[in-house]
């Protein structure tokens, strides 16, 4: 992305708030904490426990997380959806 870490972080924080609001019946046990441009998060969805970190840098965003073994068949599709949403959020073409 070409936004810089500050603007990218702002957009990601707003996106996270919207995501939680729109999925109140699906997501539970939501935890999120930011230190500068790094977020630590965890939540439960459809019985799965998800946790990870989001690193916002001047020209890229990196997402690292633990993927539940039982959800591995869906991994490729989820990764594709996350990448597409992130590019749209950062103003890039998908």
Residue frames as qw, qx, qy, qz and C-alpha x, y, z in Angstrom:
[[0.000, 0.888, 0.459, 0.000, 0.00, 0.00, 0.00],
 [0.410, 0.403, -0.012, 0.818, 1.00, 3.61, -0.34],
 [0.364, -0.815, -0.326, -0.312, -0.82, 5.01, 2.70],
 [0.095, 0.531, -0.569, 0.621, 1.93, 5.00, 5.30],
 [0.331, -0.132, -0.883, 0.304, 1.61, 3.18, 8.60],
 [0.130, 0.164, 0.454, -0.866, -0.48, 5.86, 10.33],
 [0.559, 0.172, -0.165, -0.794, -3.30, 6.02, 7.76],
 [0.568, 0.061, -0.791, -0.219, -3.28, 2.25, 7.19],
 [0.180, -0.103, -0.830, 0.518, -3.62, 1.69, 10.94],
 [0.338, 0.181, 0.265, -0.885, -6.57, 4.10, 11.14],
 [0.624, 0.152, -0.443, -0.626, -8.35, 2.30, 8.31],
 [0.494, 0.024, -0.868, 0.041, -7.74, -1.12, 9.83],
 [0.015, 0.119, 0.700, -0.704, -9.05, -0.02, 13.22],
 [0.506, 0.206, 0.053, -0.836, -12.25, 1.32, 11.62],
 [0.613, 0.157, -0.668, -0.392, -12.59, -1.86, 9.57],
 [0.287, -0.014, -0.901, 0.324, -12.24, -4.02, 12.69],
 [0.253, 0.173, 0.491, -0.815, -14.96, -2.01, 14.48],
 [0.609, 0.234, -0.229, -0.722, -17.32, -2.41, 11.50],
 [0.512, 0.147, -0.835, -0.137, -16.56, -6.11, 11.20],
 [0.079, -0.090, -0.842, 0.525, -17.43, -6.68, 14.86],
 [0.398, 0.239, 0.270, -0.844, -20.65, -4.64, 14.60],
 [0.626, 0.265, -0.406, -0.612, -21.80, -6.46, 11.46],
 [0.649, 0.093, -0.753, -0.055, -21.07, -9.92, 12.90],
 [0.356, -0.447, 0.498, -0.653, -22.32, -9.62, 16.49],
 [0.891, -0.103, 0.172, -0.407, -24.24, -12.89, 16.30],
 [0.903, 0.329, -0.262, 0.089, -21.32, -14.82, 14.79],
 [0.461, 0.449, -0.510, 0.571, -18.25, -13.55, 16.66],
 [0.661, -0.723, -0.140, -0.141, -17.73, -13.93, 20.41],
 [0.767, -0.502, 0.057, 0.396, -14.97, -13.56, 23.00],
 [0.530, 0.734, 0.038, 0.424, -13.48, -10.71, 20.96],
 [0.549, -0.693, 0.053, 0.464, -10.18, -9.33, 22.24],
 [0.585, 0.648, 0.098, 0.477, -8.17, -6.67, 20.43],
 [0.420, -0.817, 0.016, 0.395, -5.26, -4.55, 21.57],
 [0.588, 0.727, -0.011, 0.353, -3.06, -2.17, 19.64],
 [0.535, -0.659, 0.128, 0.513, 0.47, -1.06, 20.48],
 [0.052, -0.521, 0.421, 0.741, 1.57, 1.53, 17.97],
 [0.572, 0.381, -0.391, -0.612, 1.04, -0.19, 14.61],
 [0.284, 0.110, -0.952, -0.025, 0.71, -3.77, 15.85],
 [0.697, -0.247, 0.059, -0.671, -2.55, -5.43, 16.84],
 [0.025, 0.080, -0.984, 0.155, -2.99, -8.58, 18.86],
 [0.627, -0.048, -0.063, -0.775, -6.42, -10.16, 18.46],
 [0.010, -0.032, -0.999, 0.039, -8.47, -13.21, 19.31],
 [0.601, 0.049, 0.086, -0.793, -12.09, -14.25, 18.89],
 [0.393, 0.088, 0.915, -0.033, -14.34, -17.26, 18.46],
 [0.525, 0.331, -0.245, -0.745, -16.31, -17.94, 15.30],
 [0.846, 0.114, -0.362, -0.373, -18.44, -21.00, 14.57],
 [0.928, -0.371, 0.035, -0.002, -16.83, -22.80, 17.52],
 [0.789, 0.278, -0.123, 0.535, -13.29, -22.08, 16.33],
 [0.416, -0.823, -0.005, 0.388, -10.81, -20.08, 18.36],
 [0.616, 0.627, 0.071, 0.472, -8.84, -17.65, 16.20],
 [0.410, -0.841, 0.037, 0.353, -5.87, -15.58, 17.30],
 [0.720, 0.385, 0.164, 0.553, -3.15, -13.62, 15.61],
 [0.301, -0.619, 0.008, 0.726, -1.20, -10.44, 15.07],
 [0.478, 0.795, 0.299, 0.225, -1.47, -7.69, 12.52],
 [0.504, -0.418, 0.119, 0.746, 1.64, -5.69, 11.66],
 [0.372, 0.891, 0.255, 0.043, 1.15, -2.37, 9.87],
 [0.576, -0.283, 0.221, 0.734, 4.25, -1.02, 8.17],
 [0.077, 0.566, -0.120, -0.812, 4.80, 1.99, 5.93],
 [0.399, 0.362, -0.530, -0.655, 4.21, 0.04, 2.71],
 [0.524, -0.036, -0.816, -0.242, 2.71, -3.30, 3.75],
 [0.659, -0.364, 0.311, -0.581, 0.39, -5.03, 6.19],
 [0.385, 0.199, -0.901, 0.006, 1.23, -8.50, 7.49],
 [0.763, -0.318, 0.105, -0.553, -1.23, -10.83, 9.17],
 [0.315, 0.245, -0.906, 0.143, -0.06, -13.83, 11.16],
 [0.671, -0.267, 0.228, -0.653, -2.44, -16.17, 12.88],
 [0.220, -0.125, 0.962, -0.097, -3.14, -19.64, 14.11],
 [0.604, 0.073, -0.400, -0.686, -5.57, -21.53, 11.94],
 [0.705, -0.185, 0.565, -0.388, -7.64, -24.30, 13.57],
 [0.187, -0.193, 0.921, 0.281, -6.89, -27.76, 12.19],
 [0.382, 0.449, 0.794, -0.151, -10.60, -28.49, 11.66],
 [0.348, 0.831, 0.173, -0.398, -10.91, -25.42, 9.42],
 [0.359, -0.416, 0.596, 0.586, -7.99, -26.29, 7.13],
 [0.435, 0.412, 0.726, 0.338, -10.27, -27.20, 4.18],
 [0.141, 0.921, 0.362, 0.031, -11.40, -23.55, 4.11],
 [0.511, -0.571, 0.095, 0.635, -7.93, -21.99, 4.53],
 [0.384, 0.099, 0.473, 0.787, -7.22, -21.07, 0.88],
 [0.015, -0.708, -0.553, -0.439, -10.61, -19.40, 0.42],
 [0.403, -0.852, -0.251, 0.222, -10.31, -17.46, 3.67],
 [0.514, -0.385, 0.213, 0.736, -6.80, -16.27, 2.80],
 [0.258, 0.350, 0.537, 0.723, -8.03, -15.13, -0.63],
 [0.179, -0.827, -0.484, -0.222, -10.97, -13.24, 0.94],
 [0.490, -0.741, -0.102, 0.448, -8.74, -11.54, 3.53],
 [0.467, -0.150, 0.348, 0.799, -6.23, -10.46, 0.88],
 [0.121, 0.544, 0.565, 0.608, -8.97, -9.07, -1.36],
 [0.310, -0.870, -0.384, -0.021, -10.62, -7.15, 1.48],
 [0.542, -0.590, 0.031, 0.597, -7.27, -5.75, 2.64],
 [0.385, 0.097, 0.423, 0.814, -6.37, -4.51, -0.83],
 [0.051, -0.723, -0.522, -0.449, -9.74, -2.83, -1.19],
 [0.461, -0.818, -0.267, 0.216, -9.36, -1.22, 2.24],
 [0.519, -0.481, 0.188, 0.681, -5.90, 0.08, 1.35],
 [0.344, 0.789, -0.020, -0.508, -7.14, 1.53, -1.94],
 [0.107, -0.389, 0.798, 0.447, -5.45, -1.02, -4.20],
 [0.739, 0.194, -0.318, -0.561, -7.05, -2.95, -7.00],
 [0.772, -0.264, 0.535, -0.221, -7.78, -6.55, -6.04]]
